[in-house]
Amino acid sequence: MIGRRKPVALLVAGFIGLAGCHAGVPAETIQPVDTLPLPLQAYLSVDAYFIAQGMVRGRLSDGRLMHDQARDLVASTLYARQLTAGNLLHPTADGQRRVQLAIETMLACVQQANSGSTAACLGPSPVSGEAGRPAADASRPATAESAPR
């Protein structure tokens, strides 16, 4: 029995030693994301996008969604992907802000779907005519097959 206590004691001492080394890291190494250079912020936004996309995918694969909710989840994901890729190629402060808002929209759609609500999370998008005014004869397609491709 005495022979078994020595390796356990060494193992416990090793863990305590490693914990002591890790506790000595200064807090100044942690910086808020908005103080980092724009290219690094854009790179971190890609990680945030993929985490949010995983949440959307999990919610979609659950299968208990209304048609409008599924459509809005996919639309918000595609929009955030487009903004994230564009900001990664050409990072700007405005682009970073737009990416953050798009990811927050994705997460809001997931949260609304998780809450049990059956409402769509994105409002109806008006179809714009010339000069940004709604087109007079704009209407949604009756079926998916009649939608423009």
N, C-alpha and C positions, 0 to 999 in steps of 0.2 A: 504494500500500500504506500510505503514511503517513496518508492521509485516513481510512482505516478504523479505525486504532488509536485515534483521538481519541474517537469515540462509545463504543467498548468501554471505554476507560479511564474515561470519565464514568459509564457504567453501573455499572462495578465500584465506583467511588468512592461512587456513590449507594447501592448495596446495603450497603457498609461503614458509611456514615453512618446508614442506617436501622437496621442491626443494633446500632450503638452506642446509639441512642436507645432501642431496645427493651430492651437489657440493663440500663438504669438504673431499671427498675420495681422498687420495694421489695417484699420478700417478705411484708410485713405485710398486704398486701391479700388474701392467700389465707387463708380461714377454714375450719375444719372445718364440715361440714354441720350437725352437731348443735349448733353455737353460733349458727346463723342463726335468725331468727324462725320460728315454726311454719308460718305461711302460705307462707313461701318454701320451707321444707323440703317441704311438701306439693306445691308446684308442681314442685320438682325431682324428686319421686317420680313425677310423671306422666311426665317425660322418661325416667326409669329404667324405668318400666313399658313404655313404647313401644319402648325398645331391647330389652328382654327379650321382648316380644311379637313383634318382628321375628325374633328368634332362634327362637322357637317356630314361627312361620309358615314360616321356612326349613326347619326340621326336618320339619314336617308335609308340606310340598310335596316333600320328598325322596322320600317314599313307601315307604321301607324300614323301616316301624315295625310292631310287633305291635299288635293291636286295643287291648289294655289300655294300652299306652304312648300311643297317640294319644288315647284317652279321658282319661288322666291329664294329658296336656299341655293339652288343651282345658279340663278342669276347673280346673287350677291357674291358667290364664290368666283364666278367667271370675271365679274367686274373687279374684284379685289386682286385676282391673278394678273389681269391686264395692268392695273396700276402698279402692282408690286414689281412686275418685270420691267416696266418702263422706268420706274424709279431706280431700279438696280442698275440699269444701263446709263441713266443720266440723273444722278441724285440731286434733288433740290429740297429746300426747306418746305416749299409748298407741296411738292410731290410726296414728301415724307408725311405731312399732315393729312393729305388725301388718302394715302395708304392706311394710316392709322384709323381714319374714319371708316374706310371700306371694311377693314377687319372687324372693327367694332359693330358694323352693320351685320356682318356674317354671324358674329357671336350673339347679337340681339335676336336674329332670326332663329338660331338654335335654342336660345333661352325661351323664346315665345313658344316654339314647338314643344319644348320639354314641359312647359307649364300646363299643357293640356288644352290650350286655346286652339280653336279651329280656324281662326282668322289668318289671312295672309299677313306676312310681316312687312312687306313693301307695299306702298300705296299703288294705286293704278297709275301707270306711267302714261302721260298724255302723248299722243303722237303729234309731233310738231310739223307745221306747214312752213311756209316761207316766213322769214323774220322771227322765227321762234314761236309763232302763234299756233294754236291747235288747228289741225287741218279740219275743214268743214265736214268731209265725208270719211273721216278716219273711224275705223271700227276694228274690233278684235276679230281674228279669224274664227269661224264657227268650229272648226276641227283642226287638229294638228296637221292633217294632210293638206289643208288649204293654206297653211301658213307659208309665207315666202321663205325661200331657202337661198 
